[in-house]
Amino acid sequence: MKNNILKYIMYLYYLSLVVLLIIYLFPGSIIGYLLYADLSKQPNLVNNPTGTAINHFFYFFYLAFLGLIYNLRKKKFINSFFFLFFLSFFLELLHFFIPNRDFELNDLLANIVGVVSILFLFTLKKFFTR
């Protein structure tokens, strides 16, 4: 039963990575187009002073959490952490070259904070369960 749940988490993790790649590499905002019929408009999930960077935080937090759950049993979470950390850099840098997309430092920082938050929470949990 536990292996089946981990298998579904693995599928969800990889599917979420594919969705991330599609959203990041598409020239314009797919979600903006679906919600507002406007490729240039970015949806804002939560009203905040950082704008749409919060969306990046939520998605990378979610991905890092799935990576943690999936890789915890294998004790390879650190590989997943580094992968997501560098993927966030790489994808945001690609926005320099993708039409209708812009590199935004706030988005990059939100990506990194999302991933690092899971590492911090995981480290905190390990510290207090000893």
C-alpha positions as CSV (number, residue, x, y, z in Angstrom):
1,M,0.0,0.0,0.0
2,K,2.8,2.4,0.9
3,N,4.6,1.6,-2.3
4,N,1.5,2.5,-4.3
5,I,1.2,5.9,-2.6
6,L,4.9,6.6,-3.3
7,K,4.4,5.5,-6.9
8,Y,1.5,8.0,-7.2
9,I,3.6,10.7,-5.6
10,M,6.4,10.0,-8.0
11,Y,4.0,10.3,-11.0
12,L,2.6,13.5,-9.6
13,Y,6.1,14.9,-9.1
14,Y,7.2,14.1,-12.7
15,L,3.9,15.4,-14.1
16,S,4.3,18.6,-12.1
17,L,7.8,19.0,-13.5
18,V,6.4,18.6,-17.1
19,V,3.7,21.2,-16.3
20,L,6.4,23.5,-15.0
21,L,8.4,23.2,-18.1
22,I,5.4,23.9,-20.3
23,I,4.4,26.9,-18.3
24,Y,7.9,28.3,-18.1
25,L,8.9,27.8,-21.7
26,F,5.7,28.9,-23.4
27,P,6.1,32.4,-25.0
28,G,3.5,34.1,-22.9
29,S,1.3,33.2,-19.9
30,I,-0.8,30.1,-20.6
31,I,-2.7,30.6,-17.4
32,G,-3.3,34.2,-18.2
33,Y,-4.7,33.2,-21.6
34,L,-6.9,30.5,-20.0
35,L,-8.2,32.9,-17.3
36,Y,-8.2,36.3,-19.1
37,A,-7.8,35.4,-22.8
38,D,-4.6,37.5,-22.6
39,L,-1.1,36.0,-23.1
40,S,0.5,39.0,-21.5
41,K,-1.4,38.9,-18.2
42,Q,0.0,37.0,-15.3
43,P,-2.6,35.8,-12.7
44,N,-1.9,36.7,-9.1
45,L,-3.0,33.8,-6.8
46,V,-2.7,35.9,-3.6
47,N,-2.7,39.7,-3.4
48,N,0.7,40.7,-2.1
49,P,3.3,43.4,-2.7
50,T,5.6,41.0,-4.7
51,G,3.1,40.5,-7.5
52,T,3.1,37.2,-9.3
53,A,6.3,36.0,-7.6
54,I,4.2,34.4,-4.9
55,N,2.9,32.0,-7.6
56,H,6.5,30.9,-8.2
57,F,7.1,30.4,-4.5
58,F,4.0,28.2,-4.2
59,Y,4.8,26.0,-7.1
60,F,8.5,25.4,-6.2
61,F,7.5,24.8,-2.6
62,Y,5.0,22.2,-3.8
63,L,7.6,20.6,-6.1
64,A,10.2,20.5,-3.4
65,F,7.6,19.0,-1.0
66,L,6.7,16.2,-3.5
67,G,10.4,15.6,-4.1
68,L,11.0,15.4,-0.4
69,I,8.2,12.8,0.1
70,Y,9.3,10.8,-2.9
71,N,13.0,10.8,-2.2
72,L,12.9,10.6,1.6
73,R,12.7,6.8,1.6
74,K,15.6,6.6,-0.8
75,K,17.6,9.2,1.3
76,K,18.2,11.1,-1.9
77,F,16.3,14.3,-1.1
78,I,19.4,16.4,-1.4
79,N,19.6,15.4,-5.1
80,S,16.1,16.6,-5.6
81,F,16.8,19.8,-3.7
82,F,19.9,20.6,-5.9
83,F,18.0,19.7,-9.1
84,L,15.1,22.0,-8.2
85,F,17.4,24.7,-7.0
86,F,19.4,24.8,-10.3
87,L,16.3,24.2,-12.4
88,S,14.8,27.4,-10.9
89,F,17.9,29.3,-12.0
90,F,18.0,27.8,-15.5
91,L,14.3,28.3,-16.3
92,E,14.3,31.9,-15.1
93,L,17.4,32.6,-17.2
94,L,15.7,31.2,-20.3
95,H,13.2,34.0,-20.0
96,F,15.9,36.3,-21.5
97,F,15.5,34.4,-24.8
98,I,11.8,33.4,-24.8
99,P,9.5,35.9,-26.6
100,N,6.9,37.6,-24.4
101,R,8.7,36.5,-21.3
102,D,11.0,38.6,-19.0
103,F,13.6,37.6,-16.5
104,E,12.4,38.8,-13.1
105,L,14.7,38.7,-10.1
106,N,11.7,38.5,-7.7
107,D,10.5,35.3,-9.5
108,L,14.0,33.8,-9.2
109,L,14.1,34.6,-5.5
110,A,10.7,33.2,-5.0
111,N,11.6,30.0,-6.7
112,I,14.7,29.6,-4.5
113,V,12.9,30.5,-1.3
114,G,10.2,27.9,-2.2
115,V,12.8,25.1,-2.5
116,V,15.0,26.3,0.4
117,S,11.9,26.5,2.7
118,I,11.3,22.8,2.3
119,L,14.9,22.0,3.1
120,F,14.8,24.3,6.1
121,L,11.5,22.6,7.4
122,F,13.0,19.2,6.8
123,T,16.2,20.1,8.6
124,L,14.1,21.5,11.5
125,K,12.0,18.3,11.7
126,K,15.2,16.2,11.8
127,F,16.7,18.3,14.5
128,F,13.6,18.1,16.8
129,T,13.0,14.4,16.2
130,R,16.4,13.4,17.5
